[in-house]
Each structure stands twice: as structure tokens, then as C-alpha cells.
Amino acid sequence: MKALRAQDVEYTLQHSRGARVDEDVAATFKSGDRVLTRNIHPIGHTRLPRYARARHGTIASDYGVFIFPDTHARGEGVKAQHLYSVRFSARELWGPEAREADGVYLDLWDDYLDPAPGDPAPGDPTPGDPT
Amino acid sequence: MNGAHDLGGMHGLGPIDAEVDEPVFHAEWERRCFAITLAAGFLGQWNIDMSRYARERMHPGDYLKTSYYEHWLHGLQTLLVEKGLLTEEEIAARMAELAEEEKP
């Protein structure tokens, strides 16, 4: 087992690998797509919070390809896939008493998302969601 | 996992107390905890997602009553024991030793 020596700390921290993966993986979604998060309750690590499961959102941007934390935390590989910023209207998450203009952006992986059923054609305004 | 770390939407915890010019560490032990966690991570026995999962597995009752770096310390101990680098007995013995040293 290799220990980190004091003189190597600065170099190692500056060159340590991030969670981005240099791999060509196809994106399932693009900006503007409507998605429905999966209703999952894994006993392991996940980055999909409870309040955002089985909720409709919109892809705000695509960050590129990243390590999938759920499998990585189990030692089952990086399962490289696209990571998106997904916008949820506050009303979708917290109900009709939330402010209409408010929204929550979550960084979510492809494996948390399905296409929203009955997805309107791209560019169509969606009722209740100003994006 | 549906643990205490997943706080979104939970009521009753009071306002978020945002400190002006908040220091990175509030006590010397937090600085050490952070450094030891990073150094132990470079042993290559686990990855960052395993570290997060180790913190999330803290008992919900304990998790909600302890501070950020206490979660880190708990997670590190969990991983060190699970990977066979330390035993619970060794940690307990060292804690007893330190407590003895601190007696006036």
C-alpha cells in the first residue's frame, strides 16, 4: 500500500483526477428535453435526492461525461455517462403554494432520468413550467 | 440511501446560520480530520463516492446531532475498519490513551 508523503501532497492534490471521464458516450437528452426522474430507493449511495424522485424537469445543460456515483460507490466501476443540470419548477417539487417563478437546479446523471411521457415537441411551451 | 444526509424538504431544523467571513475550519481538530481523510484517501483503498456513502451510513439520530467534520471522522473510521487498516479495538485503545494524557 502506497502512502502519500508530505513532499508529494501539493503535486498530488493539483493533479488528482476529477470525476470527468474522457470517454465518448452518447447523451440520451439535450437541452430543453422534458424528463421524468426515476422513483428509486437504493440502499447504496445515490445523488438523486428523495424530494426530486418521480418529478418532471427540463434539461438545462449537459456537462459532459462523468463517473456515475451510484456504481462507483459500490466498487462496480465508473459506468461513464452524461451529467446534466436539470431544472425543476418549485411547484413541481413543493406544490401549488411555491412561487411560480422559482426553480431548483439539480445535477443529475442519465441513469436517473427517463423521457417525460407525452413530451411535447421541442420548443413547445409547457404549462406550469416557464422554461 | 434514504438517510439523514438527504435533508431537502425537512422542517424543524431552524434557520441556516450563515457566518460572515466564515473560516475554513472552526477548530484545529477539523483541520487535522480533513487532512487525515485526504491522506488516507490516497492509500487507494476507496474512492470519493465510497467516502460519501460511509458518512451517509452514520445512524440518522447521530448524524443530525453532529457537525460536518464529525461526519467526516465517522466516515473515515468506518472505511479504515471495513478495509482492515485499523480495528475498532485499536481506535478505542488510542482514544483511551489520549484521554489519559489529557487528564490534569
gemmi code that builds the backbone of each chain (N, CA, C; Angstrom):
import gemmi

chains = {
    "A": [
        ("MET", (0.840, -1.197, 0.000), (0.000, 0.000, 0.000), (0.877, 1.250, 0.000)),
        ("LYS", (0.550, 2.194, -0.887), (1.400, 3.365, -1.071), (0.850, 4.541, -0.258)),
        ("ALA", (1.685, 5.053, 0.636), (1.252, 6.194, 1.435), (1.632, 7.490, 0.720)),
        ("LEU", (0.902, 8.548, 1.010), (1.193, 9.867, 0.440), (2.224, 10.557, 1.322)),
        ("ARG", (3.403, 10.882, 0.732), (4.456, 11.542, 1.503), (4.238, 13.053, 1.507)),
        ("ALA", (4.678, 13.700, 2.581), (4.418, 15.142, 2.755), (4.874, 15.958, 1.559)),
        ("GLN", (6.050, 15.607, 1.005), (6.579, 16.414, -0.107), (5.789, 16.233, -1.404)),
        ("ASP", (4.931, 15.195, -1.443), (4.161, 14.937, -2.668), (2.743, 15.497, -2.610)),
        ("VAL", (2.365, 16.063, -1.442), (0.965, 16.464, -1.237), (0.512, 17.499, -2.268)),
        ("GLU", (1.299, 18.567, -2.426), (0.861, 19.654, -3.299), (0.677, 19.174, -4.740)),
        ("TYR", (1.686, 18.452, -5.238), (1.607, 17.953, -6.623), (0.404, 17.023, -6.788)),
        ("THR", (0.236, 16.116, -5.828), (-0.825, 15.118, -5.930), (-2.207, 15.770, -5.932)),
        ("LEU", (-2.386, 16.755, -5.053), (-3.691, 17.406, -4.981), (-3.990, 18.186, -6.263)),
        ("GLN", (-2.929, 18.806, -6.827), (-3.140, 19.585, -8.051), (-3.410, 18.699, -9.263)),
        ("HIS", (-2.934, 17.464, -9.224), (-3.069, 16.594, -10.395), (-4.033, 15.435, -10.158)),
        ("SER", (-4.780, 15.477, -9.062), (-5.675, 14.351, -8.808), (-6.839, 14.390, -9.791)),
        ("ARG", (-7.279, 13.234, -10.151), (-8.296, 13.059, -11.182), (-9.672, 13.499, -10.665)),
        ("GLY", (-10.374, 14.266, -11.461), (-11.731, 14.646, -11.101), (-12.711, 13.562, -11.499)),
        ("ALA", (-13.974, 13.905, -11.487), (-14.997, 12.905, -11.795), (-15.347, 12.870, -13.284)),
        ("ARG", (-14.723, 13.782, -14.073), (-14.991, 13.786, -15.515), (-14.287, 12.599, -16.170)),
        ("VAL", (-14.940, 11.991, -17.131), (-14.381, 10.829, -17.819), (-14.168, 11.175, -19.287)),
        ("ASP", (-12.943, 10.906, -19.776), (-12.617, 11.193, -21.168), (-13.027, 9.999, -22.027)),
        ("GLU", (-14.306, 9.897, -22.247), (-14.836, 8.739, -22.967), (-16.002, 9.226, -23.815)),
        ("ASP", (-16.125, 8.673, -25.015), (-17.184, 9.119, -25.914), (-18.454, 8.312, -25.649)),
        ("VAL", (-19.356, 8.901, -24.892), (-20.621, 8.230, -24.570), (-21.764, 9.085, -25.132)),
        ("ALA", (-22.725, 8.446, -25.760), (-23.846, 9.196, -26.340), (-24.737, 9.760, -25.234)),
        ("ALA", (-25.201, 10.992, -25.436), (-26.136, 11.606, -24.484), (-27.557, 11.168, -24.820)),
        ("THR", (-28.321, 10.829, -23.786), (-29.716, 10.442, -24.009), (-30.588, 11.675, -24.223)),
        ("PHE", (-30.196, 12.799, -23.602), (-31.032, 14.005, -23.642), (-30.220, 15.202, -24.111)),
        ("LYS", (-30.944, 16.233, -24.526), (-30.314, 17.504, -24.897), (-31.059, 18.641, -24.197)),
        ("SER", (-30.448, 19.815, -24.178), (-31.064, 20.970, -23.507), (-32.493, 21.171, -23.996)),
        ("GLY", (-33.383, 21.409, -23.052), (-34.782, 21.663, -23.402), (-35.659, 20.421, -23.328)),
        ("ASP", (-35.043, 19.225, -23.292), (-35.845, 17.999, -23.208), (-36.538, 17.907, -21.852)),
        ("ARG", (-37.773, 17.437, -21.880), (-38.508, 17.198, -20.638), (-38.195, 15.796, -20.140)),
        ("VAL", (-37.919, 15.683, -18.857), (-37.572, 14.374, -18.291), (-38.427, 14.079, -17.063)),
        ("LEU", (-38.491, 12.800, -16.742), (-39.147, 12.346, -15.514), (-38.112, 11.559, -14.728)),
        ("THR", (-37.850, 11.982, -13.486), (-36.851, 11.261, -12.688), (-37.417, 9.921, -12.235)),
        ("ARG", (-36.522, 8.979, -12.053), (-36.964, 7.638, -11.646), (-37.314, 7.618, -10.161)),
        ("ASN", (-38.257, 6.767, -9.826), (-38.628, 6.596, -8.415), (-37.815, 5.441, -7.845)),
        ("ILE", (-36.566, 5.772, -7.475), (-35.662, 4.736, -6.971), (-35.361, 4.982, -5.492)),
        ("HIS", (-35.134, 3.912, -4.773), (-34.775, 3.995, -3.347), (-33.645, 3.025, -3.053)),
        ("PRO", (-32.490, 3.239, -3.687), (-31.379, 2.296, -3.493), (-30.827, 2.369, -2.064)),
        ("ILE", (-30.384, 1.235, -1.532), (-29.810, 1.267, -0.180), (-28.375, 1.784, -0.222)),
        ("GLY", (-27.797, 1.879, -1.413), (-26.442, 2.405, -1.554), (-26.449, 3.907, -1.767)),
        ("HIS", (-25.281, 4.408, -2.203), (-25.121, 5.852, -2.439), (-25.871, 6.269, -3.697)),
        ("THR", (-26.538, 7.405, -3.650), (-27.138, 7.981, -4.845), (-27.138, 9.490, -4.715)),
        ("ARG", (-27.109, 10.171, -5.862), (-27.116, 11.636, -5.871), (-28.486, 12.171, -6.255)),
        ("LEU", (-29.468, 11.292, -6.338), (-30.830, 11.730, -6.646), (-31.594, 11.881, -5.333)),
        ("PRO", (-31.840, 13.136, -4.903), (-32.475, 13.311, -3.591), (-33.938, 12.862, -3.593)),
        ("ARG", (-34.424, 12.518, -2.417), (-35.785, 11.992, -2.298), (-36.831, 12.946, -2.853)),
        ("TYR", (-36.635, 14.263, -2.585), (-37.672, 15.216, -2.987), (-37.769, 15.398, -4.496)),
        ("ALA", (-36.794, 14.831, -5.226), (-36.799, 15.010, -6.683), (-37.020, 13.687, -7.418)),
        ("ARG", (-37.563, 12.683, -6.715), (-37.836, 11.409, -7.384), (-39.263, 11.416, -7.931)),
        ("ALA", (-39.422, 10.813, -9.113), (-40.726, 10.787, -9.802), (-41.243, 12.211, -10.029)),
        ("ARG", (-40.358, 13.105, -10.450), (-40.722, 14.505, -10.713), (-40.337, 14.876, -12.141)),
        ("HIS", (-41.111, 15.790, -12.693), (-40.832, 16.270, -14.045), (-39.864, 17.442, -13.992)),
        ("GLY", (-38.918, 17.457, -14.914), (-37.971, 18.557, -15.024), (-37.592, 18.776, -16.475)),
        ("THR", (-36.709, 19.750, -16.669), (-36.256, 20.091, -18.019), (-34.733, 20.134, -18.032)),
        ("ILE", (-34.123, 19.533, -19.027), (-32.664, 19.582, -19.152), (-32.244, 21.028, -19.420)),
        ("ALA", (-31.447, 21.590, -18.509), (-30.971, 22.971, -18.676), (-29.640, 22.998, -19.421)),
        ("SER", (-28.753, 22.044, -19.120), (-27.492, 21.953, -19.850), (-26.872, 20.574, -19.647)),
        ("ASP", (-25.935, 20.255, -20.516), (-25.248, 18.964, -20.481), (-23.788, 19.232, -20.127)),
        ("TYR", (-23.324, 18.710, -18.978), (-21.943, 18.963, -18.533), (-20.929, 18.089, -19.260)),
        ("GLY", (-21.386, 17.010, -19.871), (-20.465, 16.057, -20.493), (-20.506, 14.724, -19.761)),
        ("VAL", (-19.424, 13.946, -19.911), (-19.411, 12.567, -19.403), (-18.699, 12.501, -18.051)),
        ("PHE", (-19.350, 11.868, -17.092), (-18.823, 11.796, -15.719), (-18.976, 10.390, -15.144)),
        ("ILE", (-18.192, 10.135, -14.096), (-18.336, 8.904, -13.311), (-19.738, 8.863, -12.709)),
        ("PHE", (-20.376, 7.702, -12.755), (-21.698, 7.535, -12.128), (-21.493, 7.142, -10.664)),
        ("PRO", (-21.869, 8.013, -9.728), (-21.516, 7.777, -8.315), (-22.133, 6.502, -7.726)),
        ("ASP", (-23.333, 6.137, -8.178), (-24.033, 5.007, -7.559), (-23.260, 3.695, -7.700)),
        ("THR", (-22.744, 3.423, -8.920), (-21.962, 2.191, -9.105), (-20.547, 2.357, -8.538)),
        ("HIS", (-19.981, 3.568, -8.684), (-18.630, 3.835, -8.204), (-18.535, 3.614, -6.696)),
        ("ALA", (-19.592, 4.002, -5.961), (-19.599, 3.849, -4.502), (-19.676, 2.388, -4.086)),
        ("ARG", (-20.133, 1.524, -4.999), (-20.207, 0.091, -4.691), (-18.993, -0.652, -5.214)),
        ("GLY", (-18.046, 0.075, -5.806), (-16.876, -0.576, -6.385), (-17.218, -1.357, -7.638)),
        ("GLU", (-18.287, -0.915, -8.331), (-18.738, -1.627, -9.534), (-18.455, -0.832, -10.806)),
        ("GLY", (-17.419, -0.015, -10.765), (-16.990, 0.675, -11.977), (-17.578, 2.060, -12.136)),
        ("VAL", (-17.061, 2.802, -13.128), (-17.430, 4.214, -13.273), (-18.719, 4.393, -14.075)),
        ("LYS", (-19.094, 3.413, -14.870), (-20.328, 3.472, -15.682), (-20.505, 4.869, -16.289)),
        ("ALA", (-19.483, 5.314, -17.027), (-19.437, 6.689, -17.555), (-20.706, 7.056, -18.317)),
        ("GLN", (-21.244, 8.221, -18.015), (-22.477, 8.671, -18.659), (-22.624, 10.178, -18.524)),
        ("HIS", (-23.581, 10.732, -19.275), (-23.760, 12.180, -19.257), (-24.386, 12.656, -17.950)),
        ("LEU", (-23.897, 13.831, -17.537), (-24.396, 14.512, -16.340), (-25.030, 15.825, -16.812)),
        ("TYR", (-26.232, 16.089, -16.346), (-26.960, 17.274, -16.793), (-27.315, 18.163, -15.608)),
        ("SER", (-27.517, 19.438, -15.913), (-28.204, 20.315, -14.981), (-29.682, 20.238, -15.343)),
        ("VAL", (-30.505, 19.857, -14.389), (-31.935, 19.671, -14.660), (-32.724, 20.674, -13.821)),
        ("ARG", (-33.613, 21.406, -14.488), (-34.430, 22.390, -13.766), (-35.790, 21.796, -13.413)),
        ("PHE", (-36.148, 21.989, -12.136), (-37.475, 21.596, -11.662), (-38.177, 22.857, -11.202)),
        ("SER", (-39.426, 23.028, -11.588), (-40.149, 24.183, -11.071), (-40.421, 23.926, -9.596)),
        ("ALA", (-40.395, 24.995, -8.795), (-40.629, 24.863, -7.352), (-41.993, 24.223, -7.102)),
        ("ARG", (-42.949, 24.515, -7.960), (-44.295, 23.946, -7.765), (-44.321, 22.443, -8.021)),
        ("GLU", (-43.476, 21.986, -8.951), (-43.415, 20.539, -9.205), (-42.873, 19.811, -7.975)),
        ("LEU", (-41.915, 20.457, -7.283), (-41.295, 19.812, -6.116), (-42.078, 20.032, -4.829)),
        ("TRP", (-42.597, 21.262, -4.645), (-43.134, 21.637, -3.329), (-44.613, 21.971, -3.331)),
        ("GLY", (-45.258, 21.837, -4.496), (-46.709, 22.022, -4.529), (-47.142, 23.417, -4.917)),
        ("PRO", (-48.454, 23.610, -4.984), (-49.019, 24.850, -5.552), (-48.728, 26.103, -4.731)),
        ("GLU", (-48.296, 25.946, -3.467), (-48.019, 27.140, -2.661), (-46.640, 27.736, -2.946)),
        ("ALA", (-45.823, 27.023, -3.666), (-44.495, 27.565, -4.014), (-44.656, 28.667, -5.057)),
        ("ARG", (-43.674, 29.559, -5.103), (-43.733, 30.664, -6.077), (-43.567, 30.125, -7.493)),
        ("GLU", (-44.373, 30.642, -8.379), (-44.391, 30.127, -9.742), (-43.041, 30.316, -10.449)),
        ("ALA", (-42.374, 31.447, -10.176), (-41.136, 31.744, -10.914), (-39.937, 30.957, -10.390)),
        ("ASP", (-40.053, 30.376, -9.186), (-38.903, 29.700, -8.585), (-38.643, 28.331, -9.206)),
        ("GLY", (-37.367, 27.959, -9.168), (-36.996, 26.640, -9.662), (-35.785, 26.122, -8.917)),
        ("VAL", (-35.539, 24.835, -9.010), (-34.375, 24.194, -8.385), (-33.599, 23.487, -9.487)),
        ("TYR", (-32.282, 23.714, -9.514), (-31.436, 23.038, -10.497), (-30.652, 21.931, -9.798)),
        ("LEU", (-30.756, 20.726, -10.301), (-30.022, 19.595, -9.738), (-29.118, 18.992, -10.806)),
        ("ASP", (-27.926, 18.555, -10.391), (-27.012, 17.870, -11.298), (-27.354, 16.377, -11.272)),
        ("LEU", (-27.872, 15.878, -12.375), (-28.369, 14.501, -12.399), (-27.804, 13.720, -13.590)),
        ("TRP", (-27.561, 12.441, -13.340), (-26.973, 11.543, -14.347), (-28.063, 10.886, -15.193)),
        ("ASP", (-27.639, 10.442, -16.396), (-28.554, 9.776, -17.328), (-29.369, 8.669, -16.655)),
        ("ASP", (-28.722, 7.867, -15.805), (-29.409, 6.719, -15.209), (-30.528, 7.094, -14.240)),
        ("TYR", (-30.646, 8.393, -13.894), (-31.747, 8.811, -13.011), (-32.975, 9.250, -13.807)),
        ("LEU", (-32.828, 9.308, -15.136), (-33.822, 10.024, -15.940), (-34.479, 9.160, -17.007)),
        ("ASP", (-35.766, 9.413, -17.217), (-36.491, 8.860, -18.358), (-37.092, 10.038, -19.117)),
        ("PRO", (-37.396, 9.831, -20.411), (-38.103, 10.903, -21.126), (-39.471, 11.098, -20.479)),
        ("ALA", (-39.900, 12.346, -20.377), (-41.225, 12.603, -19.800), (-42.285, 12.027, -20.724)),
        ("PRO", (-43.245, 11.277, -20.165), (-44.279, 10.721, -21.028), (-45.119, 11.849, -21.629)),
        ("GLY", (-45.526, 11.673, -22.859), (-46.332, 12.694, -23.527), (-45.563, 13.974, -23.721)),
        ("ASP", (-44.229, 13.832, -23.890), (-43.366, 15.003, -24.039), (-43.794, 15.831, -25.244)),
        ("PRO", (-44.045, 17.128, -25.035), (-44.411, 17.966, -26.178), (-43.215, 18.131, -27.116)),
        ("ALA", (-43.481, 18.474, -28.342), (-42.399, 18.659, -29.309), (-41.442, 19.732, -28.802)),
        ("PRO", (-40.132, 19.589, -29.052), (-39.173, 20.587, -28.574), (-39.574, 21.985, -29.009)),
        ("GLY", (-39.483, 22.931, -28.095), (-39.835, 24.309, -28.420), (-41.242, 24.680, -27.973)),
        ("ASP", (-42.112, 23.685, -27.767), (-43.459, 23.987, -27.284), (-43.406, 24.433, -25.832)),
        ("PRO", (-44.102, 25.502, -25.477), (-44.138, 25.886, -24.060), (-44.910, 24.840, -23.261)),
        ("THR", (-44.409, 24.563, -22.055), (-45.075, 23.583, -21.211), (-45.848, 24.313, -20.123)),
        ("PRO", (-47.130, 24.039, -19.974), (-47.902, 24.736, -18.944), (-47.316, 24.492, -17.552)),
        ("GLY", (-47.212, 25.530, -16.764), (-46.766, 25.375, -15.378), (-45.264, 25.404, -15.226)),
        ("ASP", (-44.516, 25.407, -16.306), (-43.065, 25.473, -16.214), (-42.547, 26.535, -17.174)),
        ("PRO", (-42.092, 27.668, -16.638), (-41.706, 28.786, -17.503), (-40.496, 28.502, -18.390)),
        ("THR", (-39.736, 27.452, -18.092), (-38.628, 27.128, -19.001), (-39.217, 26.390, -20.170)),
    ],
    "B": [
        ("MET", (-28.993, 6.077, -0.509), (-29.810, 5.572, 0.575), (-30.671, 6.692, 1.146)),
        ("ASN", (-31.819, 6.315, 1.695), (-32.719, 7.309, 2.272), (-32.259, 7.641, 3.696)),
        ("GLY", (-31.163, 8.383, 3.781), (-30.553, 8.662, 5.080), (-30.782, 10.079, 5.557)),
        ("ALA", (-30.206, 10.385, 6.710), (-30.384, 11.702, 7.328), (-29.673, 12.798, 6.539)),
        ("HIS", (-28.713, 12.402, 5.683), (-27.984, 13.396, 4.891), (-28.885, 14.042, 3.842)),
        ("ASP", (-29.953, 13.348, 3.463), (-30.838, 13.810, 2.388), (-31.908, 14.709, 3.021)),
        ("LEU", (-31.481, 15.931, 3.351), (-32.299, 16.815, 4.198), (-33.350, 17.623, 3.446)),
        ("GLY", (-33.260, 17.664, 2.129), (-34.121, 18.557, 1.361), (-35.594, 18.408, 1.703)),
        ("GLY", (-36.220, 19.506, 2.108), (-37.648, 19.483, 2.422), (-37.963, 19.188, 3.870)),
        ("MET", (-36.925, 18.933, 4.686), (-37.174, 18.622, 6.103), (-37.405, 19.906, 6.898)),
        ("HIS", (-38.377, 19.884, 7.783), (-38.693, 21.050, 8.613), (-38.105, 20.906, 10.024)),
        ("GLY", (-38.079, 22.019, 10.744), (-37.793, 21.973, 12.175), (-36.337, 22.106, 12.568)),
        ("LEU", (-35.441, 22.282, 11.589), (-34.020, 22.355, 11.930), (-33.545, 23.793, 12.172)),
        ("GLY", (-34.455, 24.756, 12.011), (-34.073, 26.147, 12.263), (-33.424, 26.777, 11.055)),
        ("PRO", (-33.130, 28.083, 11.166), (-32.554, 28.792, 10.021), (-31.112, 28.356, 9.763)),
        ("ILE", (-30.664, 28.547, 8.521), (-29.258, 28.326, 8.184), (-28.479, 29.523, 8.703)),
        ("ASP", (-27.505, 29.258, 9.561), (-26.753, 30.309, 10.231), (-25.516, 30.641, 9.398)),
        ("ALA", (-25.671, 31.537, 8.433), (-24.550, 31.888, 7.559), (-23.611, 32.842, 8.290)),
        ("GLU", (-22.355, 32.407, 8.465), (-21.370, 33.231, 9.161), (-20.716, 34.213, 8.194)),
        ("VAL", (-20.486, 35.428, 8.670), (-19.724, 36.385, 7.871), (-18.240, 36.008, 7.993)),
        ("ASP", (-17.527, 36.014, 6.879), (-16.102, 35.628, 6.862), (-15.859, 34.288, 7.555)),
        ("GLU", (-16.664, 33.325, 7.213), (-16.563, 32.014, 7.862), (-15.179, 31.397, 7.622)),
        ("PRO", (-14.505, 30.955, 8.693), (-13.205, 30.296, 8.493), (-13.409, 28.904, 7.888)),
        ("VAL", (-12.386, 28.414, 7.186), (-12.476, 27.082, 6.578), (-12.650, 26.019, 7.671)),
        ("PHE", (-11.917, 26.205, 8.771), (-12.020, 25.278, 9.900), (-12.360, 26.060, 11.162)),
        ("HIS", (-13.224, 25.473, 11.998), (-13.618, 26.147, 13.230), (-12.809, 25.679, 14.431)),
        ("ALA", (-12.025, 24.643, 14.243), (-11.179, 24.135, 15.329), (-10.012, 23.381, 14.708)),
        ("GLU", (-8.940, 23.260, 15.464), (-7.739, 22.597, 14.958), (-8.018, 21.131, 14.580)),
        ("TRP", (-8.885, 20.476, 15.375), (-9.153, 19.064, 15.074), (-9.845, 18.899, 13.717)),
        ("GLU", (-10.604, 19.920, 13.293), (-11.268, 19.840, 11.982), (-10.224, 19.863, 10.865)),
        ("ARG", (-9.221, 20.705, 11.041), (-8.130, 20.781, 10.063), (-7.422, 19.422, 9.944)),
        ("ARG", (-7.156, 18.819, 11.099), (-6.479, 17.511, 11.116), (-7.360, 16.429, 10.504)),
        ("CYS", (-8.654, 16.482, 10.834), (-9.601, 15.495, 10.315), (-9.638, 15.551, 8.790)),
        ("PHE", (-9.678, 16.764, 8.262), (-9.707, 16.971, 6.811), (-8.424, 16.412, 6.170)),
        ("ALA", (-7.284, 16.783, 6.759), (-6.001, 16.355, 6.199), (-5.832, 14.831, 6.261)),
        ("ILE", (-6.194, 14.237, 7.393), (-6.033, 12.782, 7.545), (-6.960, 12.035, 6.589)),
        ("THR", (-8.165, 12.579, 6.400), (-9.107, 11.941, 5.468), (-8.544, 11.948, 4.048)),
        ("LEU", (-8.011, 13.103, 3.626), (-7.427, 13.175, 2.282), (-6.209, 12.263, 2.153)),
        ("ALA", (-5.341, 12.301, 3.167), (-4.134, 11.466, 3.122), (-4.515, 9.987, 3.074)),
        ("ALA", (-5.498, 9.595, 3.869), (-5.926, 8.190, 3.886), (-6.563, 7.809, 2.546)),
        ("GLY", (-7.223, 8.777, 1.906), (-7.822, 8.519, 0.599), (-6.782, 8.125, -0.434)),
        ("PHE", (-5.581, 8.690, -0.314), (-4.517, 8.396, -1.275), (-3.873, 7.025, -1.053)),
        ("LEU", (-4.313, 6.309, -0.024), (-3.888, 4.918, 0.113), (-4.516, 4.063, -0.993)),
        ("GLY", (-5.541, 4.624, -1.647), (-6.143, 3.940, -2.793), (-7.071, 2.795, -2.423)),
        ("GLN", (-7.535, 2.774, -1.188), (-8.410, 1.677, -0.761), (-9.894, 1.966, -0.997)),
        ("TRP", (-10.204, 3.217, -1.294), (-11.610, 3.577, -1.576), (-11.606, 4.815, -2.459)),
        ("ASN", (-12.787, 5.164, -2.986), (-12.915, 6.367, -3.794), (-13.847, 7.368, -3.102)),
        ("ILE", (-13.986, 8.553, -3.705), (-14.734, 9.637, -3.049), (-16.201, 9.264, -2.831)),
        ("ASP", (-16.776, 8.479, -3.749), (-18.182, 8.107, -3.584), (-18.357, 7.101, -2.443)),
        ("MET", (-17.364, 6.235, -2.254), (-17.387, 5.326, -1.099), (-17.264, 6.122, 0.204)),
        ("SER", (-16.449, 7.216, 0.166), (-16.306, 8.082, 1.351), (-17.639, 8.729, 1.709)),
        ("ARG", (-18.322, 9.211, 0.680), (-19.619, 9.856, 0.941), (-20.606, 8.837, 1.508)),
        ("TYR", (-20.601, 7.645, 0.928), (-21.537, 6.610, 1.393), (-21.225, 6.217, 2.843)),
        ("ALA", (-19.945, 6.217, 3.195), (-19.564, 5.874, 4.572), (-20.130, 6.908, 5.559)),
        ("ARG", (-20.139, 8.186, 5.150), (-20.712, 9.232, 6.015), (-22.225, 9.097, 6.095)),
        ("GLU", (-22.837, 8.751, 4.967), (-24.304, 8.646, 4.937), (-24.819, 7.513, 5.805)),
        ("ARG", (-23.973, 6.502, 6.016), (-24.406, 5.342, 6.791), (-24.376, 5.575, 8.295)),
        ("MET", (-23.905, 6.743, 8.718), (-23.952, 7.094, 10.147), (-25.416, 7.008, 10.602)),
        ("HIS", (-25.655, 6.568, 11.824), (-27.029, 6.467, 12.317), (-27.724, 7.835, 12.225)),
        ("PRO", (-28.952, 7.867, 11.685), (-29.621, 9.169, 11.481), (-29.699, 10.028, 12.740)),
        ("GLY", (-29.919, 9.395, 13.885), (-30.002, 10.147, 15.134), (-28.683, 10.819, 15.476)),
        ("ASP", (-27.593, 10.129, 15.234), (-26.263, 10.698, 15.492), (-25.911, 11.736, 14.432)),
        ("TYR", (-26.250, 11.418, 13.189), (-25.895, 12.298, 12.073), (-26.448, 13.703, 12.278)),
        ("LEU", (-27.717, 13.777, 12.683), (-28.377, 15.083, 12.799), (-27.883, 15.887, 13.999)),
        ("LYS", (-27.238, 15.223, 14.950), (-26.781, 15.914, 16.164), (-25.293, 16.235, 16.131)),
        ("THR", (-24.632, 15.922, 15.017), (-23.181, 16.137, 14.957), (-22.815, 17.060, 13.801)),
        ("SER", (-21.578, 17.553, 13.853), (-21.148, 18.568, 12.892), (-20.570, 17.920, 11.633)),
        ("TYR", (-20.337, 18.759, 10.645), (-19.827, 18.318, 9.345), (-18.574, 17.460, 9.471)),
        ("TYR", (-17.584, 17.927, 10.207), (-16.337, 17.161, 10.294), (-16.454, 15.958, 11.234)),
        ("GLU", (-17.453, 15.951, 12.083), (-17.716, 14.718, 12.843), (-18.223, 13.636, 11.877)),
        ("HIS", (-18.999, 14.044, 10.877), (-19.430, 13.093, 9.837), (-18.207, 12.558, 9.086)),
        ("TRP", (-17.281, 13.459, 8.788), (-16.066, 13.042, 8.071), (-15.269, 12.042, 8.904)),
        ("LEU", (-15.122, 12.339, 10.189), (-14.347, 11.468, 11.069), (-15.001, 10.094, 11.182)),
        ("HIS", (-16.317, 10.094, 11.331), (-17.052, 8.837, 11.431), (-16.877, 8.015, 10.155)),
        ("GLY", (-17.012, 8.691, 9.009), (-16.869, 8.012, 7.716), (-15.485, 7.409, 7.545)),
        ("LEU", (-14.470, 8.178, 7.950), (-13.093, 7.688, 7.825), (-12.873, 6.450, 8.692)),
        ("GLN", (-13.358, 6.503, 9.934), (-13.208, 5.347, 10.822), (-13.903, 4.120, 10.234)),
        ("THR", (-15.099, 4.336, 9.699), (-15.850, 3.232, 9.080), (-15.033, 2.577, 7.977)),
        ("LEU", (-14.449, 3.403, 7.103), (-13.680, 2.861, 5.973), (-12.396, 2.176, 6.437)),
        ("LEU", (-11.706, 2.792, 7.405), (-10.455, 2.208, 7.903), (-10.709, 0.824, 8.498)),
        ("VAL", (-11.835, 0.683, 9.210), (-12.170, -0.605, 9.818), (-12.627, -1.594, 8.744)),
        ("GLU", (-13.490, -1.143, 7.840), (-14.001, -2.043, 6.797), (-12.892, -2.566, 5.886)),
        ("LYS", (-11.885, -1.730, 5.648), (-10.796, -2.156, 4.764), (-9.691, -2.895, 5.527)),
        ("GLY", (-9.886, -3.051, 6.824), (-8.931, -3.821, 7.610), (-7.637, -3.095, 7.947)),
        ("LEU", (-7.647, -1.765, 7.852), (-6.435, -0.997, 8.155), (-6.318, -0.726, 9.651)),
        ("LEU", (-7.459, -0.644, 10.323), (-7.499, -0.467, 11.775), (-8.641, -1.333, 12.310)),
        ("THR", (-8.590, -1.636, 13.599), (-9.719, -2.318, 14.216), (-10.402, -1.356, 15.179)),
        ("GLU", (-11.671, -1.646, 15.489), (-12.411, -0.845, 16.472), (-11.624, -0.779, 17.783)),
        ("GLU", (-10.998, -1.930, 18.133), (-10.256, -2.028, 19.398), (-9.053, -1.082, 19.380)),
        ("GLU", (-8.357, -1.013, 18.250), (-7.193, -0.126, 18.153), (-7.609, 1.338, 18.301)),
        ("ILE", (-8.747, 1.692, 17.665), (-9.232, 3.075, 17.763), (-9.605, 3.383, 19.212)),
        ("ALA", (-10.324, 2.451, 19.854), (-10.753, 2.653, 21.242), (-9.543, 2.766, 22.172)),
        ("ALA", (-8.530, 1.940, 21.935), (-7.335, 1.956, 22.779), (-6.602, 3.294, 22.649)),
        ("ARG", (-6.502, 3.785, 21.412), (-5.810, 5.058, 21.183), (-6.585, 6.221, 21.809)),
        ("MET", (-7.917, 6.151, 21.717), (-8.733, 7.208, 22.327), (-8.559, 7.222, 23.842)),
        ("ALA", (-8.488, 6.024, 24.435), (-8.295, 5.926, 25.881), (-6.929, 6.491, 26.273)),
        ("GLU", (-5.937, 6.189, 25.463), (-4.572, 6.675, 25.688), (-4.539, 8.202, 25.673)),
        ("LEU", (-5.177, 8.796, 24.667), (-5.194, 10.251, 24.542), (-5.961, 10.894, 25.687)),
        ("ALA", (-7.080, 10.253, 26.083), (-7.884, 10.788, 27.186), (-7.051, 10.801, 28.474)),
        ("GLU", (-6.224, 9.744, 28.635), (-5.357, 9.635, 29.808), (-4.327, 10.775, 29.828)),
        ("GLU", (-3.753, 11.053, 28.655), (-2.753, 12.131, 28.523), (-3.330, 13.496, 28.876)),
        ("GLU", (-4.634, 13.662, 28.594), (-5.244, 14.978, 28.789), (-5.692, 15.216, 30.224)),
        ("LYS", (-5.638, 14.155, 31.035), (-6.044, 14.338, 32.430), (-5.075, 15.284, 33.135)),
        ("PRO", (-5.611, 16.198, 33.952), (-4.728, 17.165, 34.619), (-3.834, 16.496, 35.660)),
    ],
}
model = gemmi.Model(1)
for chain_id, residues in chains.items():
    chain = gemmi.Chain(chain_id)
    for i, (resn, *xyz) in enumerate(residues, 1):
        res = gemmi.Residue()
        res.name, res.seqid = resn, gemmi.SeqId(i, " ")
        for name, pos in zip(("N", "CA", "C"), xyz):
            atom = gemmi.Atom()
            atom.name, atom.element = name, gemmi.Element(name[0])
            atom.pos, atom.b_iso = gemmi.Position(*pos), 0.0
            res.add_atom(atom)
        chain.add_residue(res)
    model.add_chain(chain)
structure = gemmi.Structure()
structure.add_model(model)
structure.setup_entities()
